[in-house]
Amino acid sequence: MREITPAEVADRPLVDVREQHEWDAGHAVGAVHIPMGEVVARLGEVPDGAAIICRSGGRSAQVVAYLEQQGLDVVNVAGGTAAWAADGRPMVGVVA
């Protein structure tokens, strides 16, 4: 599994796999919300080449492993939204 830093996301589509309450508390600008529990049912909505993000990188790593098995070329965002916010990347809302 490949990992990238928030700074390396650049123009990749960004998919946030956190739960609804986490998304509502703050998320990366431009991210698409597909909670981890919905990834299988919404597989067709995950763009090839996407960066997958969660709170700290654990859940997104699991999702990346699944998506790779499905033939998608995706990467995990190391450190998740915590690293995204700490890096000063644009956010909607505030991540606590």
C-alpha positions as a LaTeX table, in Angstrom:
\begin{tabular}{lrrr}
\hline
Residue & $x$ (\AA) & $y$ (\AA) & $z$ (\AA) \\
\hline
Met1 & 0.00 & 0.00 & 0.00 \\
Arg2 & 1.29 & 3.40 & $-0.96$ \\
Glu3 & 1.02 & 6.37 & 1.38 \\
Ile4 & 1.36 & 10.06 & 0.68 \\
Thr5 & 1.48 & 13.12 & 2.90 \\
Pro6 & $-1.27$ & 15.76 & 2.84 \\
Ala7 & 1.05 & 18.00 & 0.80 \\
Glu8 & 1.39 & 15.28 & $-1.85$ \\
Val9 & $-2.38$ & 14.94 & $-2.42$ \\
Ala10 & $-2.25$ & 17.87 & $-4.91$ \\
Asp11 & $-4.81$ & 17.29 & $-7.68$ \\
Arg12 & $-5.86$ & 13.77 & $-6.68$ \\
Pro13 & $-9.52$ & 13.24 & $-5.86$ \\
Leu14 & $-9.86$ & 12.96 & $-2.07$ \\
Val15 & $-12.26$ & 10.49 & $-0.46$ \\
Asp16 & $-13.00$ & 10.81 & 3.28 \\
Val17 & $-14.08$ & 7.50 & 4.84 \\
Arg18 & $-14.89$ & 8.76 & 8.35 \\
Glu19 & $-18.31$ & 8.56 & 9.98 \\
Gln20 & $-20.93$ & 11.28 & 9.44 \\
His21 & $-20.35$ & 12.99 & 12.81 \\
Glu22 & $-16.60$ & 13.17 & 12.11 \\
Trp23 & $-17.23$ & 14.61 & 8.64 \\
Asp24 & $-19.64$ & 17.16 & 10.12 \\
Ala25 & $-17.00$ & 18.22 & 12.66 \\
Gly26 & $-14.61$ & 19.22 & 9.86 \\
His27 & $-13.21$ & 17.88 & 6.62 \\
Ala28 & $-10.82$ & 18.73 & 3.82 \\
Val29 & $-12.12$ & 21.17 & 1.23 \\
Gly30 & $-13.13$ & 19.31 & $-1.91$ \\
Ala31 & $-13.26$ & 15.88 & $-0.30$ \\
Val32 & $-16.02$ & 13.42 & $-1.16$ \\
His33 & $-17.64$ & 11.67 & 1.80 \\
Ile34 & $-18.05$ & 7.89 & 1.54 \\
Pro35 & $-18.10$ & 6.39 & 5.07 \\
Met36 & $-16.04$ & 3.22 & 5.46 \\
Gly37 & $-19.16$ & 1.12 & 5.98 \\
Glu38 & $-20.55$ & 2.27 & 2.63 \\
Val39 & $-17.46$ & 1.77 & 0.46 \\
Val40 & $-18.52$ & $-1.66$ & $-0.85$ \\
Ala41 & $-21.98$ & $-0.44$ & $-1.86$ \\
Arg42 & $-20.61$ & 2.81 & $-3.33$ \\
Leu43 & $-17.51$ & 1.37 & $-5.01$ \\
Gly44 & $-18.45$ & 2.96 & $-8.33$ \\
Glu45 & $-18.21$ & 6.41 & $-6.74$ \\
Val46 & $-14.54$ & 5.99 & $-5.80$ \\
Pro47 & $-12.39$ & 7.53 & $-8.54$ \\
Asp48 & $-9.31$ & 5.69 & $-9.72$ \\
Gly49 & $-6.25$ & 7.56 & $-8.49$ \\
Ala50 & $-8.00$ & 8.82 & $-5.34$ \\
Ala51 & $-6.31$ & 9.63 & $-2.06$ \\
Ile52 & $-8.20$ & 8.02 & 0.83 \\
Ile53 & $-8.33$ & 9.82 & 4.18 \\
Cys54 & $-9.75$ & 9.19 & 7.67 \\
Arg55 & $-8.93$ & 10.65 & 11.09 \\
Ser56 & $-5.40$ & 9.29 & 11.51 \\
Gly57 & $-4.76$ & 6.85 & 8.67 \\
Gly58 & $-5.87$ & 3.49 & 10.09 \\
Arg59 & $-9.33$ & 3.11 & 8.60 \\
Ser60 & $-8.25$ & 4.63 & 5.32 \\
Ala61 & $-5.42$ & 2.05 & 5.12 \\
Gln62 & $-8.03$ & $-0.73$ & 5.43 \\
Val63 & $-10.15$ & 0.90 & 2.72 \\
Val64 & $-7.10$ & 1.32 & 0.45 \\
Ala65 & $-6.28$ & $-2.39$ & 0.84 \\
Tyr66 & $-9.85$ & $-3.30$ & $-0.19$ \\
Leu67 & $-9.90$ & $-0.86$ & $-3.10$ \\
Glu68 & $-6.56$ & $-2.16$ & $-4.39$ \\
Gln69 & $-8.05$ & $-5.68$ & $-4.36$ \\
Gln70 & $-10.82$ & $-4.28$ & $-6.55$ \\
Gly71 & $-8.23$ & $-3.05$ & $-9.05$ \\
Leu72 & $-8.23$ & 0.65 & $-8.15$ \\
Asp73 & $-5.02$ & 2.67 & $-8.01$ \\
Val74 & $-5.48$ & 4.51 & $-4.71$ \\
Val75 & $-3.22$ & 5.82 & $-1.94$ \\
Asn76 & $-3.56$ & 6.34 & 1.78 \\
Val77 & $-3.12$ & 9.82 & 3.26 \\
Ala78 & $-0.63$ & 9.32 & 6.10 \\
Gly79 & $-1.79$ & 10.90 & 9.34 \\
Gly80 & $-5.33$ & 11.51 & 8.05 \\
Thr81 & $-7.31$ & 14.66 & 8.70 \\
Ala82 & $-5.29$ & 15.27 & 11.86 \\
Ala83 & $-2.16$ & 15.67 & 9.71 \\
Trp84 & $-4.15$ & 17.56 & 7.05 \\
Ala85 & $-5.29$ & 20.16 & 9.60 \\
Ala86 & $-1.89$ & 20.33 & 11.32 \\
Asp87 & $-0.31$ & 21.00 & 7.91 \\
Gly88 & $-2.62$ & 24.00 & 7.44 \\
Arg89 & $-4.46$ & 22.46 & 4.49 \\
Pro90 & $-7.88$ & 23.99 & 3.69 \\
Met91 & $-10.72$ & 22.69 & 5.85 \\
Val92 & $-14.48$ & 23.05 & 6.08 \\
Gly93 & $-15.31$ & 23.34 & 9.76 \\
Val94 & $-12.86$ & 22.57 & 12.54 \\
Val95 & $-11.36$ & 19.19 & 13.37 \\
Ala96 & $-11.11$ & 18.78 & 17.13 \\
\hline
\end{tabular}
